[in-house]
Amino acid sequence: MTATISRALISVSDKTGIEDFARRLNAAGVEILSTGGTARLLREAGIAVRDVSDYTGFPEMMDGRVKTLNPKVHGGILARRDVPEDVAAMREHGIEPIDMVVVNLYPFRETVARPDCTVDEAIENIDIGGPCMVRAAAKNHRFVTVVVDPSDYDLVLEAIERGELDESRRRALAVKAFAHTAAYDAAICNHFSALNADGTTRPFPDILTRQFIKTAHELRYGENPHQQGAFYADPEDVGFSMADCELLQGKPLSYNNIADADAAFALARDFAEPAVVIVKHANPCGVAVGEPQEDAYLRARAADSISAFGGIAAFNRPLLADAARRIAETFMEVVIAPGFSDEAREILAAKKNLRLLAAPSAEPNAGGWDFKRVSGGLLVQERDAHLLDRAACKVVTRRQPTEEEWRDMLFAWTVAKHVKSNAIVFARDGVTLGVGAGQMNRVNSTRIAAHHGGEAIQGSAVASDAFFPFRDGVDALAEAGAAAVIQPGGSIRDEEVIAAADEHGIAMVFTGVRHFRH
């Protein structure tokens, strides 16, 4: 059933595009009801508007708290046009049908985001009439069109003009409307459940409600073929989002592709200088910084060429042709970068199974939350956005690191932050030599990393994501040939660990920061 729009109620907080939308409705013969500031805006723009207060016979009252909470408004929205009793009730009480509701809500989230927002201001920005009208229209979408998003104005007008505003389109708009009010109520609940008695807020609310939106990335399955999977975007997350990446070529992304691409690009974005990161099973197996780009890629791939096969490559600069030629030499699952040159795309187009992901930017995420699902609940923490400042580090051994060792340690530290604990990273000259990840003790991580590095790790620098609880970890580093190590410190045996470093002639630096990643 295609809708006929004879009367629209328009009352919006976000007034983007509303003048043009209302003018075009008016020109199509649609009567416009409106309230408050929206009515003034439209009238000043020369658009014929009927005040809701004139229609209902009741003035706006209580500082605008009561405007649309009236049977003549909600009856006009909720009446079922094919139910004789509803039609008779409308006729008896002088209720006119309202065929379209164009409403978006008070800016509650924007208001409470201000550091100086008071409790009273937050309360006054809780919309009551708006959600009631939106939900009523969405409930009665068989007959009523509800529009909450200014980006839908043109689509709705085009559908009206083509006679295609059918029930399926109205249902899609109704779903969007229910999501709009759900997110609005969630924001209110989250804010007030994190509020202290003195009006200050706690970092985490007592009740956490979050809305996730299914993306267009269709997953064939989850981590394994016997598990179904889907990718949902978090509109409230801060900064970079995998959901904003564009798949330029290749098969649809898998569950594991998205997880690994996210891990790889998160590390690449932590480097200020040009960087290449190759990830396999959520851990970096090869990382290199420097230019030219193709040389950095080759060094990252050579760091662990066996693991790099079929991996995910991330670049924090747009991918250029010479690096693309090198990528084409072997099998990679995904390449993610903040853009691709035309020549690079042309070169990689021959690799039909290679997915190219264009990221909107390479800026590191500065804040936001991380979530981890556990049985029966959710662990929530601040995202680990810490970037180490050399000035905050403390040399604790007799031997001072050389400038080259400082560069290598800081590089290795950045990588270690993104390696599953227990993490050990050997590095030199801006490239990883060996990575030990996810082991149950730090000594085994050291041995695994040293095995990967071979003789090349003689004289290299090492980063450890957490402190060494015993001197055996330092002994293992010395045996492998490390010359300098950077670690958080903080063990009850720090003196013993420092003494071991002095004994082996290793320079040791404490950061005072730990980077566990489970």
C-alpha positions as CSV (number, residue, x, y, z in Angstrom):
1,M,0.0,0.0,0.0
2,T,1.5,3.3,-1.1
3,A,1.0,6.2,1.3
4,T,-0.8,9.4,0.5
5,I,0.7,12.3,2.5
6,S,-1.8,15.1,3.2
7,R,-0.6,16.3,6.6
8,A,2.9,16.2,8.2
9,L,3.9,17.1,11.8
10,I,7.4,18.6,11.8
11,S,9.3,19.3,15.1
12,V,13.1,18.9,15.0
13,S,16.0,19.7,17.2
14,D,18.5,19.1,14.4
15,K,17.3,21.5,11.7
16,T,19.7,20.4,9.0
17,G,17.9,20.5,5.6
18,I,14.4,21.0,7.2
19,E,13.6,24.2,5.3
20,D,14.0,22.6,1.9
21,F,12.2,19.5,2.9
22,A,9.2,21.4,4.3
23,R,9.1,23.7,1.3
24,R,8.9,20.7,-1.1
25,L,6.2,19.0,1.0
26,N,4.3,22.3,1.1
27,A,4.6,22.6,-2.7
28,A,3.2,19.1,-3.0
29,G,0.1,20.2,-1.1
30,V,1.0,18.8,2.2
31,E,-0.3,20.7,5.3
32,I,2.5,21.2,7.9
33,L,1.9,21.2,11.6
34,S,4.8,22.3,13.8
35,T,5.8,23.5,17.2
36,G,8.1,26.1,18.9
37,G,11.4,26.9,17.2
38,T,10.7,24.7,14.2
39,A,7.5,26.5,13.4
40,R,9.2,29.9,13.7
41,L,12.1,28.8,11.4
42,L,9.7,27.5,8.7
43,R,7.4,30.6,9.0
44,E,10.4,32.9,8.6
45,A,11.4,31.0,5.6
46,G,8.0,31.7,4.0
47,I,6.6,28.3,4.4
48,A,2.9,27.9,5.5
49,V,2.8,26.4,8.9
50,R,-0.1,25.6,11.3
51,D,0.9,25.6,15.0
52,V,0.1,22.4,16.8
53,S,-1.4,24.6,19.6
54,D,-4.0,26.0,17.2
55,Y,-4.8,22.5,16.0
56,T,-5.2,21.0,19.5
57,G,-6.8,24.1,21.1
58,F,-4.2,23.9,23.9
59,P,-1.2,26.3,24.2
60,E,2.3,25.2,24.7
61,M,2.8,25.2,28.5
62,M,5.3,24.5,31.3
63,D,8.2,26.1,29.5
64,G,7.5,23.9,26.5
65,R,7.4,20.6,28.4
66,V,3.9,20.1,27.2
67,K,3.3,20.7,23.5
68,T,2.3,17.6,21.6
69,L,1.1,15.3,24.4
70,N,-2.5,15.6,23.3
71,P,-5.1,13.1,22.0
72,K,-5.6,15.1,18.8
73,V,-1.9,14.6,18.0
74,H,-1.5,11.0,19.1
75,G,-5.0,10.1,17.8
76,G,-4.1,11.5,14.4
77,I,-0.9,9.5,14.4
78,L,-2.1,6.2,15.8
79,A,-5.5,5.9,14.1
80,R,-5.8,2.8,11.9
81,R,-7.3,4.1,8.7
82,D,-8.9,0.7,7.9
83,V,-10.6,0.2,11.4
84,P,-14.1,1.7,11.3
85,E,-14.0,2.3,15.1
86,D,-10.8,4.3,14.9
87,V,-12.2,6.4,12.0
88,A,-15.4,7.0,13.9
89,A,-13.5,8.1,17.0
90,M,-11.5,10.6,14.9
91,R,-14.7,12.0,13.4
92,E,-16.4,12.2,16.9
93,H,-13.5,14.1,18.5
94,G,-12.4,16.3,15.6
95,I,-9.1,14.5,15.1
96,E,-7.4,14.9,11.8
97,P,-5.1,12.2,10.4
98,I,-1.4,12.9,10.5
99,D,0.3,11.0,7.7
100,M,3.9,11.9,8.3
101,V,5.9,12.6,11.5
102,V,9.3,14.3,11.1
103,V,10.9,14.5,14.5
104,N,14.4,14.2,16.0
105,L,15.1,14.6,19.6
106,Y,16.6,17.1,22.1
107,P,20.4,17.0,22.0
108,F,20.8,15.1,25.2
109,R,24.1,13.3,24.4
110,E,25.7,16.6,23.1
111,T,24.5,18.4,26.2
112,V,25.8,16.0,28.8
113,A,29.1,15.7,26.9
114,R,29.9,19.3,28.0
115,P,32.1,19.3,31.2
116,D,30.0,22.1,32.7
117,C,26.7,20.4,32.2
118,T,24.5,20.4,35.3
119,V,22.0,17.8,36.4
120,D,19.2,20.3,35.8
121,E,20.4,21.0,32.2
122,A,20.6,17.2,31.6
123,I,17.1,16.7,32.8
124,E,15.7,19.6,30.7
125,N,17.2,17.9,27.6
126,I,15.3,14.7,28.1
127,D,12.8,14.8,25.3
128,I,9.3,13.4,26.2
129,G,6.9,14.4,23.4
130,G,9.4,13.7,20.6
131,P,9.9,10.0,21.5
132,C,6.2,9.5,22.0
133,M,5.4,10.8,18.5
134,V,8.3,8.9,16.9
135,R,7.2,5.6,18.6
136,A,3.6,6.2,17.8
137,A,4.3,6.8,14.1
138,A,6.7,3.9,13.9
139,K,4.1,1.6,15.5
140,N,1.5,2.7,13.0
141,H,3.8,2.6,10.0
142,R,1.2,0.8,7.9
143,F,-0.4,4.3,7.5
144,V,2.2,6.8,8.8
145,T,5.7,7.7,7.6
146,V,8.2,8.5,10.3
147,V,11.4,10.4,9.5
148,V,14.1,10.9,12.2
149,D,17.3,11.3,10.0
150,P,17.9,14.4,7.8
151,S,19.9,12.2,5.4
152,D,16.6,10.5,4.6
153,Y,14.7,13.7,3.4
154,D,15.6,13.4,-0.2
155,L,15.0,9.7,-0.4
156,V,11.5,10.2,1.2
157,L,10.7,13.0,-1.2
158,E,11.8,11.0,-4.2
159,A,9.7,8.0,-3.1
160,I,6.7,10.3,-2.7
161,E,7.2,11.8,-6.1
162,R,7.5,8.3,-7.7
163,G,4.6,6.9,-5.8
164,E,6.9,4.4,-4.1
165,L,6.5,5.2,-0.5
166,D,5.1,1.8,0.2
167,E,4.7,-0.2,3.4
168,S,8.2,-1.8,3.1
169,R,9.9,1.6,2.9
170,R,7.8,2.9,5.8
171,R,8.7,-0.2,7.8
172,A,12.4,0.5,7.2
173,L,12.0,4.1,8.3
174,A,10.1,2.8,11.4
175,V,13.0,0.4,12.3
176,K,15.3,3.4,12.1
177,A,13.0,5.4,14.3
178,F,12.9,2.7,17.0
179,A,16.7,2.5,16.9
180,H,16.8,6.3,17.3
181,T,14.6,6.3,20.4
182,A,16.4,3.2,21.8
183,A,19.8,4.9,21.5
184,Y,18.3,8.1,23.0
185,D,16.9,6.2,26.0
186,A,20.2,4.3,26.4
187,A,22.2,7.6,26.5
188,I,19.9,8.9,29.3
189,C,20.2,5.7,31.3
190,N,24.0,5.5,30.8
191,H,24.4,9.1,32.0
192,F,22.2,9.0,35.0
193,S,23.4,5.6,36.2
194,A,27.0,7.0,36.2
195,L,26.0,10.1,38.2
196,N,27.3,10.7,41.7
197,A,25.2,12.5,44.4
198,D,27.3,15.7,43.9
199,G,26.6,15.8,40.1
200,T,30.0,14.4,39.0
201,T,30.1,11.3,36.9
202,R,31.8,7.9,37.4
203,P,33.9,6.4,34.6
204,F,31.5,3.5,34.1
205,P,27.7,3.5,34.5
206,D,26.0,1.0,36.8
207,I,23.8,0.1,33.8
208,L,25.6,0.0,30.4
209,T,23.4,0.1,27.3
210,R,25.2,0.2,23.9
211,Q,23.7,0.0,20.4
212,F,25.5,-1.8,17.6
213,I,24.5,-1.6,14.0
214,K,25.0,-4.5,11.5
215,T,27.4,-3.5,8.8
216,A,27.3,-4.3,5.1
217,H,30.3,-6.6,5.5
218,E,28.6,-10.1,5.1
219,L,30.6,-12.8,6.8
220,R,30.5,-16.3,5.5
221,Y,31.0,-17.7,9.0
222,G,32.6,-16.9,12.3
223,E,36.1,-18.0,13.5
224,N,35.3,-21.4,12.2
225,P,33.0,-22.7,9.4
226,H,30.6,-24.3,12.0
227,Q,30.0,-20.9,13.6
228,Q,27.8,-18.2,12.0
229,G,29.2,-14.6,12.3
230,A,28.3,-11.0,11.7
231,F,30.0,-7.6,12.0
232,Y,28.4,-4.8,14.0
233,A,29.6,-1.2,14.2
234,D,29.7,0.8,17.4
235,P,28.5,4.3,16.5
236,E,29.7,5.6,19.9
237,D,33.3,4.4,19.5
238,V,35.9,7.1,19.3
239,G,38.1,7.6,16.3
240,F,39.0,5.0,13.7
241,S,36.5,2.2,13.0
242,M,37.0,-0.9,10.9
243,A,33.3,-0.4,9.8
244,D,34.4,2.7,7.9
245,C,36.9,0.8,5.8
246,E,36.0,0.3,2.1
247,L,36.7,-3.1,0.5
248,L,38.2,-2.2,-2.9
249,Q,38.7,-5.7,-4.3
250,G,38.7,-9.3,-3.4
251,K,36.3,-11.7,-1.7
252,P,34.1,-10.6,1.2
253,L,36.1,-10.3,4.5
254,S,35.9,-13.1,7.0
255,Y,35.5,-12.8,10.7
256,N,39.2,-13.5,11.2
257,N,40.2,-11.1,8.4
258,I,38.5,-8.2,10.2
259,A,40.0,-9.1,13.6
260,D,43.5,-9.5,12.1
261,A,43.3,-6.4,10.0
262,D,42.2,-4.4,13.0
263,A,45.1,-5.7,15.0
264,A,47.6,-4.9,12.2
265,F,46.3,-1.4,11.5
266,A,46.1,-0.5,15.2
267,L,49.9,-1.2,15.5
268,A,50.7,0.6,12.2
269,R,48.8,3.7,13.4
270,D,50.9,3.9,16.6
271,F,54.0,4.8,14.6
272,A,54.6,8.4,13.6
273,E,57.1,7.4,10.9
274,P,56.1,5.3,7.8
275,A,55.5,1.7,9.0
276,V,54.5,-1.7,7.7
277,V,53.0,-4.4,10.0
278,I,52.3,-8.0,9.1
279,V,50.0,-9.9,11.4
280,K,49.1,-13.6,11.7
281,H,46.5,-14.8,14.1
282,A,46.3,-11.4,15.9
283,N,50.0,-11.1,16.6
284,P,52.6,-9.1,14.6
285,C,55.1,-11.5,13.0
286,G,57.0,-8.7,11.2
287,V,57.2,-5.0,11.7
288,A,59.4,-2.4,10.0
289,V,59.6,1.4,9.8
290,G,61.3,3.6,7.3
291,E,61.4,4.4,3.6
292,P,61.2,3.6,0.8
293,Q,57.9,1.8,1.4
294,E,58.8,-1.4,-0.6
295,D,62.0,-1.8,1.5
296,A,60.1,-1.5,4.8
297,Y,57.6,-4.1,3.5
298,L,60.4,-6.5,2.5
299,R,62.1,-6.1,5.8
300,A,58.8,-6.8,7.7
301,R,58.1,-9.8,5.5
302,A,61.6,-11.2,5.9
303,A,61.4,-10.9,9.7
304,D,59.3,-14.1,9.7
305,S,58.7,-15.1,6.1
306,I,57.0,-18.4,7.1
307,S,54.4,-16.7,9.3
308,A,53.9,-13.8,6.9
309,F,52.6,-16.2,4.2
310,G,48.8,-15.7,4.1
311,G,49.0,-12.8,6.6
312,I,47.5,-9.3,6.9
313,A,49.7,-6.4,5.8
314,A,49.0,-2.9,7.2
315,F,50.6,0.4,6.0
316,N,50.1,3.7,7.8
317,R,50.8,5.6,4.5
318,P,48.9,5.2,1.2
319,L,50.2,2.1,-0.7
320,L,52.5,2.9,-3.7
321,A,53.3,0.9,-6.8
322,D,56.7,-0.4,-5.8
323,A,55.4,-1.9,-2.6
324,A,52.4,-3.3,-4.4
325,R,54.8,-5.2,-6.8
326,R,56.5,-6.8,-3.8
327,I,53.2,-7.7,-2.2
328,A,52.2,-9.4,-5.5
329,E,55.2,-11.7,-5.2
330,T,53.6,-13.9,-2.5
331,F,50.2,-14.8,-1.0
332,M,48.6,-12.3,1.4
333,E,45.1,-12.3,2.6
334,V,44.5,-8.6,3.2
335,V,46.3,-5.3,2.7
336,I,44.9,-2.4,4.7
337,A,46.2,1.2,4.1
338,P,44.8,4.8,4.2
339,G,44.5,4.8,0.4
340,F,46.1,3.1,-2.6
341,S,47.7,4.8,-5.7
342,D,46.0,4.0,-9.0
343,E,49.1,2.1,-10.1
344,A,49.2,0.1,-6.9
345,R,45.5,-0.9,-7.5
346,E,46.2,-1.8,-11.1
347,I,49.1,-4.1,-10.0
348,L,47.2,-5.8,-7.3
349,A,44.0,-6.3,-9.4
350,A,45.7,-9.4,-10.8
351,K,45.6,-11.0,-7.3
352,K,41.9,-11.8,-7.4
353,N,41.8,-13.3,-3.9
354,L,43.7,-10.5,-2.3
355,R,41.4,-8.1,-0.3
356,L,42.3,-4.4,-0.4
357,L,40.9,-2.4,2.5
358,A,41.0,1.4,2.2
359,A,41.0,3.0,5.7
360,P,39.6,6.5,6.2
361,S,42.7,7.6,8.1
362,A,45.8,6.4,9.9
363,E,45.3,8.4,13.1
364,P,45.6,6.4,16.3
365,N,42.6,6.0,18.5
366,A,42.9,8.5,21.4
367,G,40.2,7.1,23.6
368,G,37.1,5.0,23.9
369,W,36.4,1.6,25.5
370,D,37.5,-1.9,24.8
371,F,35.1,-4.8,25.4
372,K,35.7,-8.4,26.1
373,R,32.9,-10.9,26.3
374,V,33.1,-13.5,29.1
375,S,30.5,-16.1,30.1
376,G,27.5,-14.2,31.5
377,G,28.9,-10.8,31.1
378,L,31.1,-8.1,29.6
379,L,34.5,-6.8,30.7
380,V,34.9,-3.1,29.9
381,Q,38.0,-1.0,30.1
382,E,39.5,2.2,28.6
383,R,41.3,1.6,25.4
384,D,45.1,1.3,25.8
385,A,46.0,4.5,23.9
386,H,49.3,5.1,25.8
387,L,52.2,6.2,23.7
388,L,55.6,6.1,25.5
389,D,57.6,9.3,26.0
390,R,61.3,8.7,26.3
391,A,61.5,11.5,28.9
392,A,59.3,9.4,31.2
393,C,61.7,6.4,31.1
394,K,64.4,5.7,33.6
395,V,67.7,4.1,33.0
396,V,68.3,1.7,36.0
397,T,71.6,0.0,35.0
398,R,75.2,1.2,35.2
399,R,75.5,1.1,31.4
400,Q,73.6,3.8,29.6
401,P,71.9,2.8,26.3
402,T,73.4,4.2,23.1
403,E,71.2,6.4,20.9
404,E,70.9,3.4,18.5
405,E,69.7,1.2,21.4
406,W,67.2,3.9,22.5
407,R,65.7,3.9,19.0
408,D,65.5,0.2,18.9
409,M,64.0,-0.1,22.4
410,L,61.3,2.4,21.7
411,F,60.5,0.7,18.4
412,A,60.3,-2.7,20.1
413,W,58.2,-1.2,22.9
414,T,55.6,0.0,20.5
415,V,55.4,-3.4,18.9
416,A,55.2,-5.2,22.3
417,K,52.2,-3.2,23.2
418,H,50.3,-5.1,20.4
419,V,51.6,-8.6,21.1
420,K,49.7,-11.1,23.2
421,S,51.1,-11.5,26.7
422,N,53.6,-12.7,27.7
423,A,55.3,-10.5,25.0
424,I,59.0,-10.3,24.1
425,V,60.2,-8.4,21.1
426,F,63.7,-8.3,19.7
427,A,64.4,-5.5,17.3
428,R,67.2,-3.6,15.6
429,D,67.4,-0.8,13.0
430,G,63.7,-0.4,12.8
431,V,62.6,-4.0,12.2
432,T,61.6,-6.8,14.4
433,L,63.9,-9.8,14.6
434,G,61.9,-12.1,16.8
435,V,58.6,-12.0,18.5
436,G,57.5,-14.2,21.4
437,A,53.8,-14.1,22.0
438,G,51.1,-15.6,24.2
439,Q,53.3,-17.8,26.3
440,M,52.6,-18.8,29.9
441,N,56.0,-17.5,31.1
442,R,58.3,-14.8,30.0
443,V,61.3,-17.1,29.6
444,N,59.6,-19.2,27.0
445,S,58.5,-16.1,25.1
446,T,62.2,-15.0,25.1
447,R,63.4,-18.4,23.8
448,I,60.7,-18.4,21.1
449,A,61.6,-14.9,20.0
450,A,65.3,-15.7,20.1
451,H,64.8,-18.8,18.0
452,H,63.1,-16.7,15.3
453,G,65.8,-14.1,15.4
454,G,68.8,-16.5,15.2
455,E,72.2,-14.9,15.0
456,A,70.8,-11.6,13.9
457,I,69.7,-10.7,17.4
458,Q,73.2,-10.4,18.7
459,G,73.5,-6.8,20.0
460,S,69.8,-6.1,19.5
461,A,67.3,-4.4,21.8
462,V,64.4,-6.1,23.6
463,A,61.0,-5.0,24.9
464,S,59.0,-6.8,27.5
465,D,55.3,-5.9,28.0
466,A,55.5,-6.5,31.7
467,F,58.3,-6.8,34.4
468,F,60.6,-9.7,34.8
469,P,59.6,-11.5,38.0
470,F,63.0,-13.2,38.3
471,R,66.5,-12.8,36.9
472,D,66.1,-15.9,34.7
473,G,64.3,-13.8,32.1
474,V,67.3,-11.4,31.9
475,D,69.7,-14.4,31.8
476,A,67.8,-15.7,28.8
477,L,68.1,-12.4,27.1
478,A,71.8,-12.3,27.7
479,E,72.2,-15.8,26.4
480,A,70.4,-14.8,23.2
481,G,72.7,-11.8,22.7
482,A,70.5,-8.9,23.7
483,A,72.4,-5.6,24.4
484,A,69.5,-3.5,25.9
485,V,66.1,-4.1,27.3
486,I,63.1,-1.9,28.0
487,Q,60.5,-3.1,30.5
488,P,57.9,-1.6,33.0
489,G,59.7,-2.5,36.2
490,G,57.8,-2.8,39.4
491,S,58.7,-6.4,40.5
492,I,59.6,-7.1,44.1
493,R,62.8,-8.5,42.7
494,D,63.7,-5.5,40.6
495,E,67.1,-5.1,42.3
496,E,67.9,-8.7,41.5
497,V,66.8,-8.2,37.9
498,I,68.9,-5.0,37.6
499,A,71.9,-6.7,39.1
500,A,71.6,-9.5,36.5
501,A,71.5,-6.9,33.7
502,D,74.6,-5.2,35.1
503,E,76.3,-8.6,35.4
504,H,75.7,-9.2,31.7
505,G,76.5,-5.6,30.6
506,I,72.9,-5.1,29.4
507,A,71.4,-1.6,29.5
508,M,68.0,-1.6,31.1
509,V,65.3,1.0,31.0
510,F,62.1,1.1,33.1
511,T,59.0,2.7,31.6
512,G,56.6,2.5,34.6
513,V,53.9,1.4,32.2
514,R,52.6,-2.2,31.5
515,H,50.9,-3.4,28.3
516,F,49.3,-6.7,29.1
517,R,47.2,-7.9,26.2
518,H,45.1,-11.1,26.8
